[in-house]
Amino acid sequence: MQSYISDLEEQHAMFLQTMVQLEQEASDRVLLLQEGLHRSSQAALAYRTKLDDYDKNDFLEKVCAVVYHSLFHSQRLETLRRFGL
């Protein structure tokens, strides 16, 4: 009976040690996943910000081009009117 109890205590100790190791591994994996997710979200945010900046710059370039051409054509028309053409 004493050896049976000893075996159970040893099995219990091994079980507890295994559970502690599994909990630590799970915690480590969760931490790695969180870090990976954080890096991915930071990269996505940086990409989105860059894309937004590109879209804004592209939009501004197009607006400037339209305004420039509009002013250029208005000035040409005014010049043509002055010369009676």
C-alpha angles and dihedrals in degrees: 000000000000092000090050090054090046090052091049092050091050091048090048091051091049090047091052092047091049091049092050090050092048092049090050092049091048091049091049091050092049090051091050091049091049091050091048091048091049092051091047093049091048090050091047091049092049090049092048092049091049090048091049090050090049091049091049092048091046090049092048091049091052092048091048091049092051092047092047093050091045092052092043092052092044090053091047091051091048090050092049090050091051091055091044094243 
